[in-house]
Amino acid sequence: MRTCPSCGQTVNSTAIVTAFNDPDGWQFWGEKGQRWIVCRSDSYVHFRVTLGRKQQHRLAMIHGHVAEWMATERAAAEKNAHLLGTSRNHDGTPDHDYYAKSDDWLGG
């Protein structure tokens, strides 16, 4: 699952679209009156839909901005892989105090 680049909310579905709510009536958009925009930029729309009694968060990535989105995702994945690789104790177990030991802990 992906997350919204603005608020960090985990989204249930992601699609590449030409514009928000286009094509009209596509199941991805949910039903009219049962969807709400959560976050929005030129490159994406994060919205919430109600399906029965459940709500889902969805992310519509605007075509033409997908390349920059993928570059950002790739850079974040590489950074996370580096952090995971360096956050181990000498015996290979996860070092749960790694972030507390690092210089960037709470902006310090």
C-alpha positions in Angstrom: 0.0 0.0 0.0 1.1 3.5 -0.7 0.7 6.6 1.5 -0.4 10.2 0.8 2.7 12.4 0.2 1.0 15.2 2.1 -0.5 13.7 5.2 1.0 10.2 5.3 -2.3 8.4 5.4 -2.1 4.8 4.1 -4.3 4.5 0.9 -6.2 1.4 -0.1 -6.1 2.1 -3.9 -3.9 4.1 -6.3 -4.6 4.9 -10.0 -3.0 7.1 -12.7 -5.6 9.4 -14.1 -5.9 12.3 -16.5 -8.0 14.4 -14.1 -9.9 14.0 -10.9 -13.3 12.2 -11.5 -12.4 11.4 -15.1 -13.9 9.3 -16.4 -17.1 10.0 -14.5 -18.7 6.9 -13.1 -15.6 4.8 -12.8 -15.8 2.5 -9.7 -12.4 3.9 -8.4 -14.1 7.3 -7.7 -16.9 5.8 -5.6 -20.4 7.1 -5.6 -21.3 10.8 -5.8 -22.1 12.2 -2.3 -19.9 9.4 -0.8 -16.4 10.8 -1.5 -14.5 13.6 0.0 -11.1 15.2 -0.9 -8.6 14.9 1.9 -5.4 16.4 0.3 -4.7 17.8 -3.2 -1.9 19.1 -5.2 -1.1 19.5 -8.9 0.2 16.0 -9.1 -2.3 14.0 -7.0 -5.7 13.9 -5.2 -6.1 12.0 -2.0 -9.7 11.3 -1.4 -11.9 9.2 0.9 -14.9 7.1 -0.2 -17.6 5.4 1.8 -18.4 1.8 0.8 -21.3 0.5 2.9 -20.2 1.1 6.5 -16.5 1.3 5.6 -14.3 4.1 4.4 -11.3 3.8 2.1 -8.6 6.2 1.2 -7.6 6.4 -2.4 -4.9 8.3 -4.3 -5.4 9.5 -7.9 -2.0 10.4 -9.4 -2.4 12.9 -12.3 -0.8 11.7 -15.5 2.2 13.8 -16.5 3.3 14.0 -12.9 3.9 10.3 -12.4 7.6 10.4 -13.3 8.4 12.9 -10.5 6.2 10.8 -8.1 8.1 7.6 -8.9 11.4 9.4 -8.4 10.3 10.6 -5.0 9.1 7.1 -4.1 12.3 5.5 -5.3 14.5 7.9 -3.3 12.4 7.3 -0.1 12.7 3.5 -0.6 16.5 3.8 -1.0 16.7 5.9 2.2 14.6 3.4 4.1 16.7 0.5 2.8 19.9 2.3 4.1 18.3 3.0 7.5 17.2 -0.7 7.8 20.7 -1.8 6.9 22.4 0.4 9.5 20.0 -0.1 12.3 21.2 -3.5 13.5 23.0 -4.5 16.7 26.3 -6.4 16.4 24.5 -9.7 16.6 22.1 -8.8 13.7 19.0 -8.0 15.8 17.2 -4.8 15.2 18.6 -1.8 17.1 15.5 -0.2 18.5 17.5 2.7 19.9 19.0 3.6 16.5 17.0 6.7 16.0 17.6 7.9 19.5 21.4 7.6 18.9 21.4 9.3 15.5 22.2 13.0 15.0 18.8 13.8 13.4 16.7 12.6 16.3 14.0 15.2 16.7 15.8 17.6 14.5 18.8 17.7 17.0 
